């Protein structure tokens, strides 16, 4: 790492040397941290750039190794890794579903929708992730729209779907709609009310009665 110390005053040169070395070998954690320290001010995109570089070279093992070494991981680096897996055809369906769930948890629904739309087969797992994401953001119109589109797509709602929708109705103060969804659960279709459904219903009614 002596070369990084020698060029610590020149962030551009430090990064050029670091990326040059990365193409030849897999930098260890100390070198990775040193590269970040050598740039002034610190350059947060080094990690995502490395992940992207290795992914474009088809080396997802190194891309994943760099990803794991990063002290913090933002949406940019997650996107680089997910896109790398997709572009390299590594478990594309699983990775896309993983991406939809990740973006949903981060509240980046535009990216979640983009990945969802690229799925060749949109099963109940994917639909539930999308519906839950809209509910967490309080976007009730999109919750109902996604639920309708799911049924039009020939996918039958399951117990998780109803928990997500009823919970969203509770947070949105839509008591009657929540009760309608609760009553719409059909045991003959294999949807049995569980503790989570009743808990969501109690929250719904409690919020409605709260002054």
Secondary structure as UniProt FT lines:
FT   HELIX           2..6
FT   TURN            7..9
FT   HELIX           11..24
FT   HELIX           29..38
FT   TURN            44..45
FT   HELIX           46..56
FT   TURN            57..58
FT   HELIX           60..69
FT   HELIX           75..87
FT   TURN            88..89
FT   HELIX           92..106
FT   HELIX           109..117
FT   HELIX           124..136
FT   TURN            137..138
FT   HELIX           140..152
FT   TURN            153..154
FT   HELIX           159..172
FT   HELIX           175..184
FT   HELIX           187..189
FT   HELIX           195..209
//
